[in-house]
């Protein structure tokens, strides 16, 4: 299959490379990054052994679509996508917090709430809520970005007290987060979706706060279907989700949750193809555009040509 599992390129001016769970990130000179979205898929902090055709193109195209459409809200790192698997952009010093914003009581927030907690990241939660109920207004629940292990919940007050982010800059991160989420909610509504929750990452470039990484993709966000939300909520039924949750559920059903001693279940060609089709469906629902996959054979050549143009050496 025409997929990217892992890259090992040597770009002109390359100064480093980092292989993440699903992305390979190359440093070019002192100011540029090349981010290659592979077809690796991870769940429960484990990279699964089979790659998913077109997954990287789907996520990268969704991210670049939203990066282009939100420049009026906040500057971002993105410059150009010379290939559907590739984004080129500016380096920035990342803030060590993820800005998580939630419009609905679901996922981690619901697990905390159902255990009896009524305070999440310094935000007081109302009594009497059910799973997937909307909050009176969206809440921001930051998490510290851990170098190792899992990210941890933290409050605005602790972020400022510990000096993780200076107060004036943190308040700006909150402002950008609310504006980006409001944009995402309206966009999703027009596509027949509900943007339930999402996370944003920011960096500082030459003293300016910019948006980095991905935006509103199914890997960083949770979507519900608008047309079935009210009825499912009234009947106490699970909400139909647009995310990669279906992969986690398949793994759980086949005895894998990333725990010690557990083996990743066999992913047949048929199952891999079904996952690929689900990702393509995600793309078409979210963007409203027909997905047309491209060969990955020219990733390197197209990236080099774009770098030449960007750096002015062509």
Residue pairs with C-beta under 8 A, 6 or more apart in sequence:
1 51
1 53
2 53
2 293
2 295
2 296
2 297
3 39
3 51
3 52
3 53
3 296
4 36
4 38
4 39
4 51
4 56
4 85
4 296
4 299
5 38
5 39
5 40
5 51
6 19
6 24
6 38
6 40
7 24
7 36
7 38
7 299
9 17
9 26
9 36
9 300
9 303
11 26
11 28
11 34
11 300
11 303
11 304
11 307
12 28
12 304
12 307
12 308
12 313
13 28
13 29
13 32
13 307
13 311
14 26
14 27
14 28
15 27
15 28
15 29
15 30
16 26
16 27
17 24
17 25
17 26
17 27
18 24
18 25
18 27
19 25
21 40
21 42
21 45
21 47
22 37
22 38
22 40
22 41
22 42
22 47
22 56
22 59
22 219
23 35
23 36
23 37
23 38
24 35
24 36
24 38
25 33
25 34
25 35
25 36
26 33
26 34
26 35
26 36
27 33
27 91
28 34
28 307
28 311
29 311
30 91
31 90
31 91
32 79
32 88
32 89
32 90
32 91
32 307
32 310
32 311
33 77
33 88
33 89
33 90
33 91
34 86
34 87
34 88
34 303
34 307
35 60
35 86
35 87
35 88
35 89
36 56
36 85
36 86
36 299
36 303
37 55
37 56
37 57
37 59
37 60
37 85
37 86
37 87
38 51
38 56
38 85
39 51
39 52
39 53
39 54
39 55
39 56
40 47
40 48
40 51
40 55
41 47
41 48
41 50
41 51
41 52
41 55
41 244
41 247
41 275
42 48
43 244
43 247
43 248
43 251
43 258
44 248
44 251
44 256
44 257
44 258
45 150
45 258
46 258
46 264
48 264
48 267
49 264
49 267
50 267
50 272
52 272
52 275
52 276
52 279
53 272
53 273
53 276
53 293
54 276
54 279
54 280
54 291
54 293
55 275
55 276
55 279
56 84
56 85
57 84
57 85
57 293
57 294
58 279
58 280
58 282
58 283
58 291
59 214
59 217
59 218
59 219
59 279
60 81
60 84
60 85
60 86
60 87
61 81
61 84
61 283
61 287
62 214
62 216
62 217
62 218
62 282
62 283
62 286
62 287
63 87
63 213
63 214
63 215
63 216
63 217
64 78
64 81
64 87
65 287
66 184
66 215
66 216
66 217
67 76
67 77
67 78
67 211
67 215
68 78
69 183
69 187
70 76
70 180
70 183
70 211
70 215
73 176
73 179
73 180
73 183
74 176
74 179
74 180
74 209
74 210
74 211
75 208
75 209
75 210
75 211
76 89
76 210
76 211
76 212
76 215
77 89
77 90
77 91
77 92
77 203
77 205
77 210
77 211
77 212
77 213
78 87
78 88
78 89
79 88
79 89
79 90
79 310
80 87
80 88
80 306
80 310
81 87
81 88
82 88
82 302
82 303
82 305
82 306
83 294
83 296
83 298
83 299
83 302
83 303
84 293
84 294
85 296
85 299
86 299
86 302
86 303
86 306
88 303
88 306
88 307
88 310
89 212
90 205
90 210
91 203
91 205
92 203
92 204
92 205
92 210
92 212
93 203
93 204
93 205
94 145
94 201
94 202
94 203
94 212
95 164
95 165
95 169
95 173
95 201
95 202
95 203
95 204
96 144
96 145
96 164
96 165
97 142
97 143
97 144
97 145
97 154
97 159
97 164
97 165
97 170
97 173
98 142
98 143
98 144
98 145
98 151
98 199
98 200
98 201
99 140
99 142
99 173
99 174
99 176
99 177
99 199
99 200
99 201
99 202
100 140
100 141
100 142
100 143
100 197
100 198
100 199
101 138
101 139
101 140
101 141
101 177
101 178
101 181
101 197
101 198
101 199
101 200
102 109
102 135
102 138
102 139
102 140
102 141
102 196
102 197
103 134
103 135
103 138
103 181
103 185
103 194
103 195
103 196
103 197
104 132
104 133
104 134
104 135
104 194
104 196
104 197
104 224
105 113
105 125
105 129
105 130
105 131
105 132
105 133
105 134
105 135
106 131
106 132
106 196
106 197
106 222
106 239
107 197
107 222
109 120
109 125
109 141
109 197
110 131
110 132
112 120
113 120
113 125
113 129
114 131
117 125
118 124
118 125
118 127
119 125
120 139
120 141
120 153
121 139
121 140
121 141
121 142
121 143
121 153
121 154
121 155
121 156
122 155
122 156
122 157
122 158
123 139
123 140
123 141
123 155
125 135
125 139
126 135
126 136
130 233
130 236
132 196
132 224
132 232
132 233
132 239
133 233
138 178
138 181
140 156
140 174
140 177
140 178
141 153
142 153
142 154
142 155
142 156
142 159
143 151
143 152
143 153
143 154
143 199
144 151
144 152
144 154
144 164
145 151
145 201
146 152
154 164
156 170
156 174
158 164
159 165
159 170
160 166
160 167
160 170
165 173
169 204
169 209
172 209
173 202
173 209
176 200
176 202
176 209
176 211
177 200
180 200
180 211
180 215
181 195
181 198
184 195
184 198
184 215
184 216
184 221
185 194
185 195
187 195
187 216
188 194
188 195
188 223
188 226
188 286
189 226
191 285
191 286
191 288
192 225
192 226
192 227
192 285
193 223
193 224
193 225
193 226
193 242
193 285
193 286
194 223
194 224
194 225
194 226
194 229
195 216
195 221
195 222
195 223
196 221
196 222
196 223
196 224
197 221
197 222
198 216
198 220
198 221
198 222
199 220
199 221
200 211
200 213
200 215
201 211
201 212
201 213
202 209
202 210
202 211
202 212
203 209
203 210
203 212
204 210
213 220
214 220
216 286
218 242
218 243
218 244
218 279
218 282
218 286
219 243
219 244
221 243
222 241
222 243
222 245
223 241
223 242
223 243
223 286
224 239
224 240
224 241
224 242
225 239
225 240
225 242
228 239
228 240
229 239
231 237
232 238
232 239
232 240
233 239
242 282
242 285
242 286
244 279
246 275
246 278
247 275
250 265
250 271
251 257
251 264
251 265
254 265
255 262
255 265
256 262
256 263
256 264
256 265
267 275
280 291
280 293
283 289
283 291
284 290
284 291
305 314
308 314
